[in-house]
């Protein structure tokens, strides 16, 4: 019997087979969790649906997380089909490409709103809908962050601010939901070659610096992150909430 046999979870944020969210989905599925997936728009559906169906997922649902009606529809479906929810993976982040280069001081008002809405507020919106389905099960919610939330990373700009807001949201959500036996945690992953990451100007140099300076002398993989996600979404981490867990080959501990 798998570690997560009989459990049910939903994954937000699979973009393709190289996504961190997809690696997490595979790890959860291997341990017996039944999964549902969301996608935003037809282009992503064509990528997400075949992946989801390859592991037997029956629920592949449209969800633009800036649209409350679509979020409500997803959780209405989960309630009808499953009656409850054990796990939620939030792997969503977006900033306009023009905001991920140059100086942060030039961030536009609209660019700031979009980055904070999609990358941070969406976790709050999803957690609020998940709460009644998770209460007492116990439930576990995780999200994905990055070191640019606390240190200045060139060209990360408004996304760094959005990730800082995301991490603060995790702490407040953990405080709110703990009494309902729902845990909320963050994985701060090192840089990984994903579709989203390649939109950051100079990303290759970030990979090179981490490999050179991290204690493990390598970059992390999607699978490294997925193993920690499995821990956080299982009973193995039953006493852990409100935490930021670094999966970055130790890079965050290094100073000058």
C-alpha positions in Angstrom: 0.0 0.0 0.0 1.3 3.5 -0.9 1.9 6.2 1.6 -1.0 8.2 0.2 -3.5 5.4 -0.6 -7.1 6.6 -0.5 -6.1 10.3 -0.4 -7.3 12.9 -2.9 -5.4 16.0 -4.1 -5.6 18.7 -6.8 -2.6 20.2 -8.6 -2.7 23.8 -9.9 0.2 24.9 -12.2 1.2 22.0 -14.5 2.4 23.6 -17.7 4.2 20.7 -19.4 6.2 17.6 -18.6 9.1 19.7 -17.2 7.0 21.5 -14.7 7.8 21.1 -11.0 4.1 20.6 -10.5 4.1 17.6 -12.8 7.0 16.0 -11.0 5.1 16.5 -7.7 2.0 14.9 -9.3 4.0 11.9 -10.4 5.4 11.4 -6.9 2.0 11.7 -5.3 0.4 9.3 -7.8 3.2 6.8 -7.3 2.2 6.7 -3.6 -1.4 6.1 -4.3 -3.1 9.6 -4.3 -6.0 10.2 -6.7 -5.4 13.5 -8.4 -7.3 16.2 -10.2 -5.7 18.9 -12.4 -6.5 22.5 -13.4 -5.5 24.3 -16.6 -6.0 27.9 -17.8 -7.0 28.2 -21.4 -7.1 25.8 -24.4 -3.4 26.0 -25.1 -2.5 24.6 -21.6 -5.3 22.1 -21.7 -3.7 20.5 -24.7 -0.6 20.0 -22.6 -2.1 19.2 -19.2 -4.9 16.8 -20.2 -2.6 14.1 -21.8 -0.3 14.2 -18.8 -3.2 13.9 -16.3 -4.8 11.1 -18.3 -1.5 9.2 -18.4 -1.7 8.7 -14.6 -5.4 7.9 -14.6 -6.8 11.4 -13.5 -10.5 11.7 -14.3 -10.9 15.4 -13.3 -9.1 17.9 -15.5 -10.8 21.3 -14.9 -10.5 24.8 -16.4 -9.5 27.4 -13.9 -8.2 30.9 -14.4 -7.3 31.8 -10.8 -8.0 35.5 -11.4 -11.7 34.6 -11.9 -13.6 33.7 -8.7 -16.4 32.0 -10.6 -14.0 29.6 -12.2 -12.4 28.8 -8.8 -15.8 28.2 -7.3 -16.7 25.8 -10.2 -13.5 23.8 -9.6 -14.3 23.3 -5.9 -18.0 22.6 -6.5 -16.9 19.8 -8.8 -14.4 18.4 -6.2 -17.2 18.5 -3.6 -19.6 16.6 -5.8 -17.2 14.1 -7.1 -15.0 13.5 -4.0 -16.9 14.9 -1.1 -13.5 16.0 0.4 -9.9 16.9 -0.3 -6.6 16.0 1.4 -4.0 17.9 -0.6 -3.6 21.0 -2.7 -0.5 22.0 -4.7 -0.3 25.6 -5.7 2.5 26.0 -8.3 1.3 29.2 -9.9 3.3 32.4 -10.7 3.2 35.0 -13.5 4.6 38.4 -14.3 4.7 40.2 -17.5 7.9 39.6 -19.4 8.8 43.2 -19.5 8.7 43.4 -15.7 11.4 40.7 -15.5 14.3 42.8 -16.8 15.8 46.1 -16.0 15.2 47.9 -12.7 12.4 47.1 -10.2 11.8 50.8 -9.8 10.2 50.8 -13.2 7.6 48.2 -12.4 4.2 49.3 -13.8 1.1 49.5 -11.6 -0.6 47.0 -13.8 2.4 44.7 -13.8 2.5 44.8 -10.0 -1.2 44.0 -9.7 -1.0 41.0 -12.1 2.1 39.5 -10.5 0.6 39.8 -6.9 -2.8 38.5 -8.0 -1.7 35.4 -9.9 1.4 34.6 -7.8 0.2 35.3 -4.2 -3.5 36.1 -3.8 -4.4 33.0 -5.8 -3.2 30.9 -2.9 -5.5 32.7 -0.5 -8.4 32.3 -2.9 -7.8 28.5 -3.4 -7.2 27.9 0.3 -10.5 29.5 1.2 -12.4 27.2 -1.1 -10.4 24.1 -0.1 -10.9 24.7 3.7 -14.4 23.2 4.0 -13.4 20.2 2.0 -10.2 19.6 4.1 -11.5 20.4 7.6 -10.6 17.6 10.0 -9.3 15.1 7.4 -6.3 16.4 8.0 -5.5 18.5 5.0 -2.2 19.8 3.6 -1.6 22.8 1.2 1.8 23.6 -0.3 3.1 26.3 -2.6 6.3 27.0 -4.4 8.6 30.0 -3.7 12.1 31.1 -4.5 15.1 32.8 -2.8 14.3 36.0 -4.7 11.6 36.6 -2.1 14.2 37.6 0.5 17.3 38.5 -1.4 17.6 40.7 -4.5 18.1 38.6 -7.6 18.8 40.5 -10.8 15.8 40.7 -13.1 13.5 38.8 -10.7 12.1 42.2 -9.8 8.3 42.2 -9.1 8.2 38.4 -8.9 10.5 38.6 -5.8 8.0 40.9 -4.2 5.1 38.6 -5.2 7.0 35.6 -3.7 7.6 37.5 -0.4 3.8 38.2 -0.3 3.2 34.5 -1.0 5.5 33.4 1.9 3.8 35.8 4.3 0.4 34.5 3.1 1.5 31.0 4.0 2.2 32.0 7.6 -1.1 33.7 8.0 -3.0 30.9 6.4 -1.2 28.4 8.6 -2.3 30.3 11.6 -5.9 30.5 10.4 -6.3 26.9 9.3 -4.3 25.1 11.9 -7.3 24.7 14.3 -9.1 22.9 11.4 -6.2 20.4 11.1 -5.1 21.9 7.8 -1.3 22.6 7.3 0.1 25.2 4.9 3.8 25.2 3.9 6.2 26.5 1.3 9.0 24.9 -0.7 11.6 27.4 -1.7 13.2 25.6 -4.7 16.5 26.4 -6.3 16.5 27.5 -9.9 15.3 24.8 -12.3 14.9 24.9 -16.1 11.1 25.2 -16.5 9.0 27.1 -18.9 8.4 29.9 -16.4 12.0 30.2 -15.3 13.3 30.6 -18.9 11.3 33.9 -19.1 13.8 35.5 -16.6 16.6 37.5 -18.3 20.0 36.0 -17.5 18.6 32.8 -16.0 21.5 30.7 -17.3 23.9 32.7 -15.1 21.8 32.1 -12.0 22.1 28.3 -12.7 25.8 28.6 -13.1 26.3 30.6 -9.8 24.2 28.1 -7.8 26.1 25.2 -9.2 29.4 26.9 -8.3 28.5 28.1 -4.8 25.9 25.7 -3.3 27.3 23.2 -0.8 26.2 20.3 -3.0 27.9 21.8 -6.0 24.9 21.2 -8.3 21.5 22.5 -9.2 18.4 20.8 -7.9 15.9 18.9 -10.1 12.2 18.7 -10.3 12.4 15.3 -8.6 14.3 16.8 -5.7 11.4 19.2 -5.1 8.8 16.5 -5.6 10.3 14.4 -2.8 10.0 17.2 -0.3 6.4 17.9 -1.6 5.6 14.2 -0.9 6.9 14.7 2.7 4.8 17.8 3.2 1.6 16.3 1.7 1.8 13.1 3.8 1.5 12.3 7.4 5.3 12.2 7.7 5.1 16.0 8.2 2.1 16.0 10.5 3.6 18.5 12.9 4.9 20.9 10.3 3.0 24.1 9.3 3.8 27.6 8.3 7.3 26.7 7.2 9.6 27.6 4.3 11.6 24.5 3.4 14.6 25.2 1.1 15.3 22.6 -1.6 18.2 24.5 -3.3 21.3 22.3 -2.7 22.1 24.5 0.3 22.6 27.7 -1.6 20.6 29.8 0.8 23.1 29.2 3.7 26.1 30.7 1.8 27.3 34.2 2.5 30.3 36.0 0.9 
